[in-house]
Amino acid sequence: MSRKGMSPKAGFTLVELLVVVAIIALLVSILLPALGQARKQAYGIVCSSSLRQLVLGWMLYAEDNDGRFVSASGYQTTIGDPMDPRYSSPQNPEWIDPWTDGVSKEGCKRGLMWPYVENIDCYRCPIDKRYEKTNNKQWRSYAISDAMAGNYYQGRGCNGNEGRRRLYKLEQIRNSGDRLVIVEEGQNNPATLMSSTGSWAMCFLANGKGRWLDPLRIDHGMDSRGASNLAFADGHVDRFDLDTESTSVMKKTAKGQDILTISENNEELSESLEKMIYYYSSAVR
């Protein structure tokens, strides 16, 4: 057959190319959010596993120390014997070492929990981006509940906290499935980020009402509401979903607003705040 009789090669027209591009763009727009949610779910699973290992390490430490909890007060106290395991001092570190740099990898490794959880990855949730934002300094993502730290708490503007005794031995716990031990703490203010001490507290005002004092990280939410993972004294880990009001409080705190001031302006207890008060304060005698 002569070349003159051959049909020219068929090609895409401009319209056809534009249609293909539009279809690809549509598929990407559909798949990317799903991939983002899948990645967030995977991070949440890793975070839950890390919390489970930490709370089991917390339990093992207590069993090896006559039932006493590892210290997590975050400040030096003048109450009692300074070498008592319940009290923190530069000579007596806590679950992490808050006296040098308790948010760093080295601060975690110098803590009393390290022999029980010797995997540095367990001290950081992969969804926590503060490590990159602080020039690789803020490694630790978790904090121990102040109510399980073993001594008195004297908090800023929290008159109702005075005289509230922290638990300090396993035998004092009742309903261990409701006793909050470890949280994903959410300090984001650059002025206080690096002074995080390893404990997490709520505030009780003179009128007896509970308020948020230390923020939670709420990165695990799947919609506009935030969520955070919590570890309890029986060793289980649950995802804690915040309501809209408490999500708003945490987001404002992440932008540098004072959490105690924000929460004091809320007269009514939100659903998630009331539940957290139970998890936290029901452990206080």
TORROVO-223660 format. One record per residue (C-alpha): residue number from 1; residue in three letters; z, x, y. Coordinates in Angstrom, 3 decimals, m for minus. Each point is the difference from the previous one (the first is absolute). Example, Ala and Ser with C-alpha at 12.3 -4.5 7.8 and 13.67 -1.06 7.14 Angstrom:
REM residues 2
PT:pos:code:up:east:north
PT:1:Ala:7.800:12.300:m4.500;
PT:2:Ser:m0.660:1.370:3.440;
END
This chain:
REM residues 285
PT:pos:code:up:east:north
PT:1:Met:0.000:0.000:0.000;
PT:2:Ser:m0.826:1.296:3.427;
PT:3:Arg:2.712:0.601:2.609;
PT:4:Lys:m1.538:m2.722:2.090;
PT:5:Gly:0.920:m2.556:m2.642;
PT:6:Met:3.675:0.939:m0.206;
PT:7:Ser:2.588:m2.191:1.719;
PT:8:Pro:2.121:1.710:2.675;
PT:9:Lys:3.683:0.634:m0.905;
PT:10:Ala:2.247:m2.899:0.886;
PT:11:Gly:2.898:0.793:2.401;
PT:12:Phe:2.914:m1.730:1.725;
PT:13:Thr:m0.691:m1.750:3.223;
PT:14:Leu:2.394:0.401:2.943;
PT:15:Val:1.348:m3.497:m0.569;
PT:16:Glu:0.708:0.746:m3.658;
PT:17:Leu:1.855:3.205:0.923;
PT:18:Leu:2.089:m1.864:2.538;
PT:19:Val:0.916:m2.607:m2.618;
PT:20:Val:1.088:2.720:m2.453;
PT:21:Val:2.123:1.679:2.677;
PT:22:Ala:1.586:m3.342:0.910;
PT:23:Ile:0.852:m0.710:m3.651;
PT:24:Ile:1.583:3.464:m0.408;
PT:25:Ala:2.022:m0.483:3.192;
PT:26:Leu:1.195:m3.395:m1.238;
PT:27:Leu:1.071:1.437:m3.355;
PT:28:Val:1.880:2.838:1.709;
PT:29:Ser:1.790:m2.452:2.298;
PT:30:Ile:1.088:m2.008:m3.045;
PT:31:Leu:1.015:2.955:m2.167;
PT:32:Leu:1.838:2.184:2.538;
PT:33:Pro:2.933:m2.409:0.613;
PT:34:Ala:0.342:m0.498:m3.746;
PT:35:Leu:0.034:3.763:m0.547;
PT:36:Gly:2.576:0.364:2.778;
PT:37:Gln:2.247:m2.592:m1.610;
PT:38:Ala:m0.423:1.645:m3.401;
PT:39:Arg:0.985:3.361:1.483;
PT:40:Lys:3.034:m1.555:1.684;
PT:41:Gln:1.037:m1.604:m3.300;
PT:42:Ala:m0.342:3.367:m1.740;
PT:43:Tyr:2.162:1.641:2.664;
PT:44:Gly:2.569:m2.757:m0.489;
PT:45:Ile:0.147:0.687:m3.747;
PT:46:Val:0.535:3.720:0.612;
PT:47:Cys:2.657:m0.784:2.604;
PT:48:Ser:1.839:m2.347:m2.376;
PT:49:Ser:m0.068:2.644:m2.725;
PT:50:Ser:1.443:2.604:2.379;
PT:51:Leu:2.759:m2.367:1.103;
PT:52:Arg:0.838:m0.765:m3.618;
PT:53:Gln:0.359:3.697:m0.773;
PT:54:Leu:2.149:0.538:3.089;
PT:55:Val:2.362:m2.883:m0.751;
PT:56:Leu:0.337:1.170:m3.621;
PT:57:Gly:0.816:3.471:1.333;
PT:58:Trp:2.564:m1.618:2.300;
PT:59:Met:1.601:m1.704:m3.012;
PT:60:Leu:0.009:3.213:m2.060;
PT:61:Tyr:1.651:1.903:2.834;
PT:62:Ala:2.781:m2.599:0.151;
PT:63:Glu:0.514:0.088:m3.767;
PT:64:Asp:0.353:3.784:0.146;
PT:65:Asn:2.504:m0.194:2.876;
PT:66:Asp:2.677:m2.410:m1.179;
PT:67:Gly:m2.002:m3.003:1.170;
PT:68:Arg:m0.191:1.181:3.622;
PT:69:Phe:m3.209:m0.591:1.940;
PT:70:Val:m1.847:2.895:1.543;
PT:71:Ser:0.809:0.181:3.714;
PT:72:Ala:m2.477:m1.468:2.473;
PT:73:Ser:2.042:m0.419:3.183;
PT:74:Gly:m2.205:2.112:2.221;
PT:75:Tyr:2.750:1.274:2.259;
PT:76:Gln:3.122:2.136:m0.253;
PT:77:Thr:3.176:m2.048:m0.214;
PT:78:Thr:3.598:0.825:0.840;
PT:79:Ile:1.366:m2.622:m2.408;
PT:80:Gly:1.588:1.441:m3.143;
PT:81:Asp:m0.606:3.299:m1.715;
PT:82:Pro:m3.231:1.601:1.320;
PT:83:Met:m0.719:1.384:m3.478;
PT:84:Asp:0.272:m3.424:m1.640;
PT:85:Pro:m3.431:m0.921:m1.459;
PT:86:Arg:0.045:m3.158:2.127;
PT:87:Tyr:m0.034:1.971:3.254;
PT:88:Ser:m2.822:2.029:1.428;
PT:89:Ser:0.226:3.452:1.566;
PT:90:Pro:m2.201:3.083:0.194;
PT:91:Gln:1.967:1.339:m2.990;
PT:92:Asn:m0.319:m3.268:m1.871;
PT:93:Pro:m3.623:m1.245:0.073;
PT:94:Glu:m1.093:m3.511:m0.821;
PT:95:Trp:m2.713:m1.414:m2.237;
PT:96:Ile:m2.296:1.909:2.347;
PT:97:Asp:1.140:2.676:2.456;
PT:98:Pro:0.230:m1.644:3.464;
PT:99:Trp:1.651:3.020:1.579;
PT:100:Thr:m3.147:2.108:0.147;
PT:101:Asp:m3.141:m2.079:m0.406;
PT:102:Gly:0.595:m2.987:m2.225;
PT:103:Val:m3.480:m1.450:0.357;
PT:104:Ser:m1.868:3.081:m1.227;
PT:105:Lys:m0.851:1.093:m3.528;
PT:106:Glu:2.633:2.750:0.217;
PT:107:Gly:2.614:m2.492:1.218;
PT:108:Cys:m0.664:m2.108:m3.096;
PT:109:Lys:0.226:3.014:m2.295;
PT:110:Arg:3.367:1.062:1.481;
PT:111:Gly:1.524:m3.430:m0.580;
PT:112:Leu:2.375:m1.042:m2.781;
PT:113:Met:m2.603:m2.288:m1.579;
PT:114:Trp:m2.521:2.773:m0.605;
PT:115:Pro:1.355:1.050:m3.433;
PT:116:Tyr:m0.505:m3.609:m1.137;
PT:117:Val:m3.432:m0.586:1.573;
PT:118:Glu:m1.802:3.346:0.207;
PT:119:Asn:m3.386:m1.445:0.903;
PT:120:Ile:m0.591:0.330:3.725;
PT:121:Asp:m2.690:m2.706:m0.113;
PT:122:Cys:2.700:m2.545:m0.868;
PT:123:Tyr:1.509:0.400:3.460;
PT:124:Arg:m3.102:m1.218:1.822;
PT:125:Cys:m2.067:m3.165:m0.204;
PT:126:Pro:m3.737:0.847:0.083;
PT:127:Ile:m0.638:m2.747:2.550;
PT:128:Asp:2.443:1.644:2.436;
PT:129:Lys:m2.157:1.898:2.524;
PT:130:Arg:2.845:1.558:1.993;
PT:131:Tyr:m0.416:3.270:m1.913;
PT:132:Glu:m3.410:0.568:1.570;
PT:133:Lys:1.124:m1.323:3.399;
PT:134:Thr:2.947:2.428:0.184;
PT:135:Asn:m1.905:3.157:m0.874;
PT:136:Asn:1.081:m0.156:m3.642;
PT:137:Lys:3.746:m0.272:0.780;
PT:138:Gln:0.978:m3.619:m0.742;
PT:139:Trp:m0.294:m0.061:m3.777;
PT:140:Arg:2.798:m2.365:m1.066;
PT:141:Ser:m0.792:m3.731:0.086;
PT:142:Tyr:3.223:m1.423:m1.443;
PT:143:Ala:3.631:m0.480:1.026;
PT:144:Ile:3.181:m1.164:m1.745;
PT:145:Ser:1.723:m3.165:1.187;
PT:146:Asp:2.897:0.745:2.310;
PT:147:Ala:2.122:m2.544:m1.885;
PT:148:Met:m0.219:2.166:m3.125;
PT:149:Ala:0.852:3.304:1.689;
PT:150:Gly:3.774:0.123:m0.500;
PT:151:Asn:1.610:0.134:3.436;
PT:152:Tyr:0.397:m1.836:3.290;
PT:153:Tyr:m2.879:m0.797:2.286;
PT:154:Gln:0.225:0.094:3.785;
PT:155:Gly:m3.340:m1.167:1.296;
PT:156:Arg:m1.419:m0.365:3.481;
PT:157:Gly:0.721:m3.458:1.377;
PT:158:Cys:1.200:m1.236:m3.392;
PT:159:Asn:3.648:m0.878:0.581;
PT:160:Gly:0.062:m2.158:m3.093;
PT:161:Asn:m0.690:3.095:m2.122;
PT:162:Glu:3.338:1.573:0.889;
PT:163:Gly:2.327:0.122:m2.993;
PT:164:Arg:m2.647:m1.181:m2.454;
PT:165:Arg:0.518:2.119:m3.080;
PT:166:Arg:m2.977:1.419:m1.795;
PT:167:Leu:0.040:m0.042:m3.752;
PT:168:Tyr:0.349:3.421:m1.566;
PT:169:Lys:0.402:m0.552:m3.773;
PT:170:Leu:m2.033:m1.751:m2.673;
PT:171:Glu:2.993:m2.046:m1.101;
PT:172:Gln:0.110:m1.746:3.388;
PT:173:Ile:m3.446:m1.542:m0.406;
PT:174:Arg:m0.327:m3.636:m0.965;
PT:175:Asn:m3.373:m1.678:m0.553;
PT:176:Ser:m1.785:3.339:m0.088;
PT:177:Gly:m3.401:m1.714:0.067;
PT:178:Asp:0.722:m1.096:3.591;
PT:179:Arg:1.537:3.261:1.237;
PT:180:Leu:m2.481:1.827:2.198;
PT:181:Val:0.002:3.786:m0.519;
PT:182:Ile:m3.228:1.587:1.297;
PT:183:Val:m2.497:m1.239:2.592;
PT:184:Glu:m3.244:1.172:1.557;
PT:185:Glu:1.340:0.963:3.394;
PT:186:Gly:m2.293:m0.406:2.975;
PT:187:Gln:1.014:2.283:2.850;
PT:188:Asn:m3.134:0.360:2.108;
PT:189:Asn:1.316:0.857:3.445;
PT:190:Pro:m1.028:3.630:0.686;
PT:191:Ala:3.355:0.580:1.710;
PT:192:Thr:1.999:m0.870:m3.137;
PT:193:Leu:m2.490:0.581:m2.778;
PT:194:Met:1.235:3.439:m0.954;
PT:195:Ser:3.721:m0.857:0.290;
PT:196:Ser:m0.104:m2.504:m2.853;
PT:197:Thr:3.109:0.674:m2.058;
PT:198:Gly:m0.712:m1.514:m3.384;
PT:199:Ser:1.977:m3.220:0.422;
PT:200:Trp:m1.181:m3.464:1.051;
PT:201:Ala:2.252:m2.563:1.668;
PT:202:Met:0.155:m3.549:1.273;
PT:203:Cys:2.076:m1.096:2.966;
PT:204:Phe:2.840:m2.520:0.100;
PT:205:Leu:0.937:m1.136:3.505;
PT:206:Ala:3.457:m1.041:1.156;
PT:207:Asn:m0.966:m3.654:m0.555;
PT:208:Gly:m0.669:0.808:m3.655;
PT:209:Lys:m3.754:m0.503:0.200;
PT:210:Gly:m2.235:2.489:m1.761;
PT:211:Arg:m2.861:1.773:1.711;
PT:212:Trp:m2.619:2.586:m0.840;
PT:213:Leu:1.171:3.492:0.972;
PT:214:Asp:m2.225:2.439:m1.885;
PT:215:Pro:m3.639:m0.989:m0.566;
PT:216:Leu:m1.808:m0.394:m3.302;
PT:217:Arg:m3.501:1.212:m0.738;
PT:218:Ile:m2.092:m3.079:m0.635;
PT:219:Asp:m3.313:1.525:m1.121;
PT:220:His:m0.226:m1.860:m3.320;
PT:221:Gly:m0.813:m3.421:1.425;
PT:222:Met:m3.281:m1.569:m1.095;
PT:223:Asp:m0.456:m2.204:3.076;
PT:224:Ser:1.435:m0.194:3.512;
PT:225:Arg:3.523:0.069:m1.433;
PT:226:Gly:1.565:3.319:m0.864;
PT:227:Ala:1.592:0.998:m3.305;
PT:228:Ser:2.252:2.829:m1.129;
PT:229:Asn:1.277:1.224:m3.354;
PT:230:Leu:3.750:m0.048:m0.733;
PT:231:Ala:2.003:1.591:m2.832;
PT:232:Phe:3.173:m1.627:m1.320;
PT:233:Ala:3.144:1.180:m1.774;
PT:234:Asp:m1.125:m1.235:m3.421;
PT:235:Gly:m3.056:2.282:0.216;
PT:236:His:m2.677:m2.603:0.730;
PT:237:Val:m2.442:0.111:2.930;
PT:238:Asp:m1.352:m3.050:1.830;
PT:239:Arg:m2.513:m0.547:2.756;
PT:240:Phe:1.718:m1.612:2.991;
PT:241:Asp:m2.328:m2.238:2.009;
PT:242:Leu:0.964:m0.416:3.633;
PT:243:Asp:m0.521:m3.225:1.898;
PT:244:Thr:m2.076:m0.095:3.178;
PT:245:Glu:2.965:0.498:2.332;
PT:246:Ser:1.387:3.067:m1.761;
PT:247:Thr:m3.502:1.447:m0.381;
PT:248:Ser:m0.380:m0.274:3.769;
PT:249:Val:3.322:1.804:0.529;
PT:250:Met:m1.048:2.911:m2.229;
PT:251:Lys:m3.416:0.279:1.653;
PT:252:Lys:1.583:0.122:3.464;
PT:253:Thr:2.382:2.684:m1.219;
PT:254:Ala:m2.936:2.022:m1.301;
PT:255:Lys:m1.329:m0.006:3.568;
PT:256:Gly:3.248:1.464:1.334;
PT:257:Gln:1.988:m3.100:0.980;
PT:258:Asp:3.733:m0.056:m0.789;
PT:259:Ile:0.574:m2.005:m3.164;
PT:260:Leu:3.592:m0.979:0.784;
PT:261:Thr:m0.985:m1.382:3.399;
PT:262:Ile:m2.880:m1.957:m1.519;
PT:263:Ser:2.091:m1.475:m2.808;
PT:264:Glu:2.929:m0.871:2.286;
PT:265:Asn:m2.330:m2.259:1.967;
PT:266:Asn:m0.632:m2.092:m3.114;
PT:267:Glu:2.668:m2.681:m0.199;
PT:268:Glu:m1.026:m1.432:m3.353;
PT:269:Leu:m0.062:1.976:m3.226;
PT:270:Ser:m3.452:0.271:m1.477;
PT:271:Glu:m0.385:m0.571:m3.727;
PT:272:Ser:m0.596:3.647:m0.905;
PT:273:Leu:2.760:1.245:2.325;
PT:274:Glu:2.483:m2.361:m1.633;
PT:275:Lys:m1.027:1.204:m3.467;
PT:276:Met:0.306:3.644:1.039;
PT:277:Ile:3.453:m0.649:1.465;
PT:278:Tyr:1.009:m1.266:m3.431;
PT:279:Tyr:m1.455:3.015:m1.807;
PT:280:Tyr:1.722:2.353:2.449;
PT:281:Ser:3.287:m1.581:1.050;
PT:282:Ser:0.945:m1.624:m3.295;
PT:283:Ala:0.671:3.531:m1.206;
PT:284:Val:2.534:0.543:2.800;
PT:285:Arg:3.642:m0.903:m0.651;
END
